[in-house]
């Protein structure tokens, strides 16, 4: 009985193992390669799959989702013989599980080596400055080469990114100095532009101020002249309205002579010709006053004395005389 029980147990175990090997569950976005006696038979897609146990075997399970693989920095020589280290990141996706299994031994390693060689070819035709400023161009060229080469491997390269481009330390120091000099230059230019604009605005302000000041002075002068003219007009009208006689005018004329002679700078002064007429009128006024007050009765006007004699003798024109001393 014991051998029979052992055989039955072995058969149950074999059936259980056969069932396990027969039913294959493939997760979503995955694929499995099935081989029969070492030869490719079919590709299992996501879901429940049945295979022949002990005859069919699962060779490889492949993830069909997009994968991201960063590659370590690679030294690349530019056209101007400078060594730069470039970090790359590859975004790829397996589109054919069979080709990815049988067309290349290790597609990750193949993509890495292809990326390095392609980078060396692309960067070798660029100088350092163009390398640092042409990332999009390098990415596009690298993606085109990789996509074409990996197509037969059942892999599609969706995107290639240059994560970092590191030039030598000496070049970095030189670039920093150049950038600092450029910033200082721009700062100096902006400062000069600010000073220039400030001076222009100041000059414009001074110009406007001078124009307004001149306009104000002109208006003030016009107003003063108009006021003086109005005052003269008023005095003239008042004089004519009062109807003064010749005697009053002659007396006022003589009162102005001391004011004309004032000042240390007046070494020489001119006697107007009209002063004779004024003295004549004044002498006639005094003569009439003497006749009315019971004078000497000389019968004629009293001759004027003092400086008026020379002025009365001048019937016309003017005479140049030395300034007489004025005493109280």
C-alpha positions as CSV (number, residue, x, y, z in Angstrom):
1,X,0.0,0.0,0.0
2,X,2.8,2.4,0.7
3,X,4.3,2.4,-2.8
4,X,0.9,3.1,-4.3
5,X,0.3,6.0,-2.0
6,X,3.7,7.4,-2.8
7,X,3.0,7.1,-6.5
8,X,-0.4,8.9,-6.1
9,X,1.2,11.7,-4.2
10,X,3.8,12.1,-6.9
11,X,1.2,12.2,-9.6
12,X,-0.8,14.8,-7.7
13,X,2.3,17.0,-7.3
14,X,3.1,16.6,-11.0
15,X,-0.5,17.6,-12.0
16,X,-0.3,20.6,-9.7
17,X,3.0,21.7,-11.2
18,X,1.7,21.1,-14.7
19,X,-1.3,23.3,-14.0
20,X,0.9,26.0,-12.7
21,X,3.1,25.9,-15.8
22,X,0.1,25.7,-18.1
23,X,-1.6,28.8,-16.8
24,X,0.4,32.0,-17.3
25,X,-0.9,35.3,-16.1
26,X,0.8,38.3,-17.8
27,X,0.4,41.8,-16.2
28,X,-0.8,44.8,-18.1
29,X,1.8,46.6,-20.2
30,X,4.0,43.5,-20.2
31,X,4.9,40.7,-22.7
32,X,6.4,37.3,-22.4
33,X,8.4,35.3,-25.0
34,X,7.5,31.6,-25.3
35,X,10.0,29.0,-26.6
36,X,9.3,25.4,-27.5
37,X,12.4,23.3,-27.3
38,X,14.5,26.4,-27.4
39,X,12.8,27.9,-30.5
40,X,10.6,31.0,-30.5
41,X,6.9,30.1,-30.6
42,X,4.8,33.1,-29.7
43,X,4.6,36.2,-27.6
44,X,2.2,36.2,-24.6
45,X,0.2,39.4,-24.1
46,X,-1.4,40.8,-21.0
47,X,-4.0,38.5,-19.4
48,X,-4.5,34.7,-18.9
49,X,-2.6,32.5,-21.3
50,X,-2.3,28.7,-21.6
51,X,1.0,27.0,-22.5
52,X,2.0,23.4,-22.9
53,X,3.8,22.4,-19.6
54,X,7.3,20.9,-19.8
55,X,7.4,21.7,-23.5
56,X,6.8,25.5,-23.7
57,X,9.0,27.7,-21.5
58,X,9.0,31.4,-20.8
59,X,12.2,32.9,-22.1
60,X,11.9,36.5,-21.1
61,X,9.3,38.9,-19.6
62,X,9.6,42.5,-21.0
63,X,8.1,45.7,-19.7
64,X,6.4,47.6,-22.5
65,X,6.1,50.9,-20.5
66,X,8.3,53.9,-21.3
67,X,11.6,53.6,-19.5
68,X,14.0,56.3,-18.3
69,X,17.7,55.5,-18.3
70,X,20.3,58.0,-17.1
71,X,23.8,57.4,-18.4
72,X,27.0,58.5,-16.4
73,X,29.0,61.5,-17.7
74,X,30.9,60.8,-20.8
75,X,34.1,62.8,-21.8
76,X,33.6,64.3,-25.3
77,X,36.2,66.4,-27.2
78,X,34.8,69.5,-29.0
79,X,36.0,71.0,-32.3
80,X,38.3,73.4,-30.4
81,X,40.0,70.5,-28.6
82,X,38.3,71.0,-25.2
83,X,37.1,68.0,-23.2
84,X,33.6,68.3,-21.8
85,X,31.6,65.8,-19.7
86,X,28.1,65.3,-20.8
87,X,25.3,63.6,-18.9
88,X,22.5,62.1,-20.9
89,X,19.0,60.8,-20.2
90,X,17.2,58.4,-22.6
91,X,13.5,57.9,-22.7
92,X,12.7,54.7,-24.7
93,X,9.9,52.2,-25.1
94,X,9.9,48.5,-26.3
95,X,7.5,48.1,-29.2
96,X,8.5,44.6,-30.3
97,X,9.3,42.1,-27.5
98,X,10.6,39.5,-29.9
99,X,13.0,41.9,-31.6
100,X,14.2,43.2,-28.3
101,X,14.9,39.7,-27.1
102,X,16.5,38.2,-30.2
103,X,17.9,41.1,-32.2
104,X,20.3,42.4,-29.6
105,X,21.9,40.8,-26.5
106,X,21.4,43.8,-24.2
107,X,19.5,46.7,-25.6
108,X,20.3,48.9,-22.6
109,X,24.0,48.6,-23.1
110,X,23.6,48.9,-26.8
111,X,21.7,52.2,-26.4
112,X,24.3,53.5,-24.0
113,X,27.2,52.8,-26.4
114,X,25.3,54.1,-29.3
115,X,24.6,57.3,-27.4
116,X,28.3,57.8,-26.5
117,X,29.5,57.4,-30.1
118,X,26.8,59.6,-31.5
119,X,27.5,62.3,-29.0
120,X,31.2,62.2,-29.9
121,X,30.4,62.6,-33.6
122,X,28.0,65.5,-33.0
123,X,30.0,67.4,-30.4
124,X,33.2,66.9,-32.5
125,X,31.8,69.2,-35.1
126,X,31.0,72.0,-32.7
127,X,33.0,74.4,-30.6
128,X,32.5,74.9,-26.9
129,X,30.3,78.0,-27.2
130,X,28.0,76.3,-29.7
131,X,27.9,73.2,-27.6
132,X,26.7,75.1,-24.6
133,X,24.0,77.0,-26.5
134,X,22.7,74.2,-28.9
135,X,21.2,71.7,-26.6
136,X,18.0,71.4,-28.6
137,X,20.0,70.9,-31.8
138,X,22.1,68.2,-30.1
139,X,19.0,66.5,-28.6
140,X,17.3,66.4,-32.0
141,X,20.3,65.0,-33.8
142,X,20.9,62.4,-31.1
143,X,17.3,61.3,-31.1
144,X,17.2,60.9,-34.9
145,X,20.3,58.7,-34.9
146,X,19.2,56.6,-31.9
147,X,15.6,56.1,-33.2
148,X,16.9,54.9,-36.6
149,X,19.4,52.5,-35.1
150,X,17.2,51.1,-32.4
151,X,14.2,50.6,-34.7
152,X,15.3,47.1,-35.8
153,X,15.8,46.2,-32.1
154,X,12.1,46.8,-31.5
155,X,12.8,49.9,-29.4
156,X,11.5,53.4,-30.0
157,X,13.5,56.3,-28.5
158,X,11.0,59.0,-27.5
159,X,13.3,61.6,-26.1
160,X,16.9,62.4,-25.4
161,X,18.0,65.1,-22.9
162,X,21.4,66.5,-22.1
163,X,21.3,66.7,-18.3
164,X,24.6,68.5,-17.9
165,X,27.5,69.9,-20.0
166,X,30.5,70.5,-17.8
167,X,33.5,72.2,-19.4
168,X,37.0,72.1,-17.8
169,X,37.5,74.1,-14.6
170,X,39.9,76.7,-16.3
171,X,37.3,77.3,-18.9
172,X,34.6,77.8,-16.3
173,X,36.8,80.4,-14.5
174,X,37.3,82.2,-17.8
175,X,33.6,82.1,-18.6
176,X,32.8,83.5,-15.1
177,X,35.3,86.4,-15.6
178,X,33.8,87.1,-19.0
179,X,30.3,87.1,-17.6
180,X,31.4,89.4,-14.8
181,X,33.0,91.8,-17.3
182,X,29.9,91.8,-19.4
183,X,27.7,92.6,-16.4
184,X,30.1,95.4,-15.3
185,X,30.0,96.8,-18.8
186,X,26.2,96.7,-18.9
187,X,26.1,98.4,-15.5
188,X,28.5,101.1,-16.6
189,X,26.4,101.7,-19.8
190,X,23.2,101.9,-17.8
191,X,24.8,104.3,-15.3
192,X,26.0,106.6,-18.1
193,X,22.6,106.5,-19.8
194,X,21.0,107.5,-16.5
195,X,23.5,110.4,-16.0
196,X,22.9,111.5,-19.5
197,X,19.1,111.4,-19.1
198,X,19.4,113.2,-15.8
199,X,21.5,116.0,-17.4
200,X,19.1,116.3,-20.3
201,X,16.1,116.6,-17.9
202,X,18.0,119.1,-15.8
203,X,18.9,121.2,-18.8
204,X,15.3,121.0,-20.1
205,X,14.1,122.1,-16.6
206,X,16.5,125.0,-16.5
207,X,15.5,126.0,-20.0
208,X,11.8,126.0,-19.1
209,X,12.6,127.9,-15.9
210,X,14.6,130.6,-17.8
211,X,11.8,130.9,-20.4
212,X,9.1,131.2,-17.7
213,X,11.3,133.7,-15.7
214,X,11.9,135.8,-18.8
215,X,8.2,135.8,-19.7
216,X,7.4,136.8,-16.1
217,X,10.0,139.6,-16.2
218,X,8.7,140.8,-19.6
219,X,5.1,140.8,-18.3
220,X,6.2,142.6,-15.1
221,X,8.1,145.2,-17.2
222,X,5.1,145.7,-19.4
223,X,2.9,146.1,-16.3
224,X,5.3,148.6,-14.8
225,X,5.5,150.6,-18.0
226,X,1.8,150.6,-18.3
227,X,1.5,151.7,-14.7
228,X,4.0,154.5,-15.2
229,X,2.2,155.6,-18.4
230,X,-1.0,155.6,-16.5
231,X,0.5,157.7,-13.7
232,X,2.0,160.2,-16.2
233,X,-1.4,160.3,-18.0
234,X,-3.1,160.9,-14.7
235,X,-0.7,163.7,-13.6
236,X,-0.9,165.3,-17.1
237,X,-4.7,165.2,-16.9
238,X,-4.6,166.6,-13.4
239,X,-2.3,169.5,-14.4
240,X,-4.5,170.4,-17.4
241,X,-7.6,170.1,-15.3
242,X,-6.1,172.5,-12.7
243,X,-5.1,175.0,-15.4
244,X,-1.8,176.2,-13.9
245,X,-0.3,179.5,-15.0
246,X,3.2,180.3,-16.2
247,X,4.2,181.6,-12.8
248,X,3.5,178.3,-10.9
249,X,5.3,176.3,-13.6
250,X,8.4,178.6,-13.4
251,X,8.6,178.3,-9.6
252,X,8.4,174.5,-9.8
253,X,11.1,174.5,-12.5
254,X,13.4,176.5,-10.2
255,X,12.8,174.1,-7.3
256,X,14.1,171.2,-9.4
257,X,17.5,172.8,-10.1
258,X,19.2,171.8,-6.7
259,X,18.2,168.2,-7.3
260,X,19.7,168.2,-10.7
261,X,23.0,169.5,-9.2
262,X,23.1,166.8,-6.5
263,X,25.7,164.1,-6.5
264,X,29.5,164.1,-6.4
265,X,29.9,162.8,-9.9
266,X,28.2,165.9,-11.4
267,X,31.2,168.0,-12.2
268,X,29.5,169.6,-15.2
269,X,25.8,170.3,-15.7
270,X,23.8,171.9,-18.5
271,X,21.4,174.7,-18.1
272,X,18.4,174.3,-20.4
273,X,17.3,177.2,-22.6
274,X,13.8,177.1,-21.0
275,X,15.2,178.3,-17.7
276,X,15.4,181.9,-19.1
277,X,11.7,181.9,-19.8
278,X,11.0,180.6,-16.4
279,X,13.2,183.3,-14.7
280,X,11.5,186.0,-16.8
281,X,8.1,184.8,-15.7
282,X,9.3,184.6,-12.1
283,X,10.9,188.1,-12.2
284,X,7.7,189.5,-13.6
285,X,5.8,187.9,-10.7
286,X,8.1,189.4,-8.1
287,X,7.9,192.9,-9.8
288,X,4.1,192.8,-9.7
289,X,4.2,191.7,-6.1
290,X,6.6,194.7,-5.3
291,X,4.3,197.2,-7.1
292,X,1.3,195.9,-5.2
293,X,3.2,196.2,-1.8
294,X,4.4,199.8,-2.2
295,X,8.0,199.2,-3.5
296,X,10.6,201.7,-4.6
297,X,8.5,202.6,-7.7
298,X,11.2,202.1,-10.1
299,X,8.5,201.5,-12.7
300,X,10.1,198.4,-14.1
301,X,10.5,194.8,-13.1
302,X,13.3,194.1,-10.7
303,X,16.2,192.4,-12.3
304,X,16.7,188.8,-11.1
305,X,19.7,188.1,-9.1
306,X,21.8,185.0,-8.7
307,X,22.3,182.4,-11.2
308,X,19.2,183.3,-13.1
309,X,20.9,186.3,-14.7
310,X,23.0,184.2,-17.0
311,X,20.1,182.0,-17.8
312,X,17.9,185.1,-18.6
313,X,20.5,186.4,-20.9
314,X,20.3,183.2,-22.9
315,X,17.4,183.7,-25.2
316,X,17.8,180.4,-26.9
317,X,20.0,177.3,-26.8
318,X,21.8,176.0,-23.7
319,X,25.0,177.0,-21.9
320,X,27.7,174.8,-20.4
321,X,28.6,176.1,-16.9
322,X,30.5,174.8,-14.0
323,X,28.3,173.6,-11.2
324,X,27.7,176.4,-8.7
325,X,28.2,175.7,-5.0
326,X,24.9,175.2,-3.2
327,X,24.7,176.8,0.2
328,X,21.9,176.5,2.7
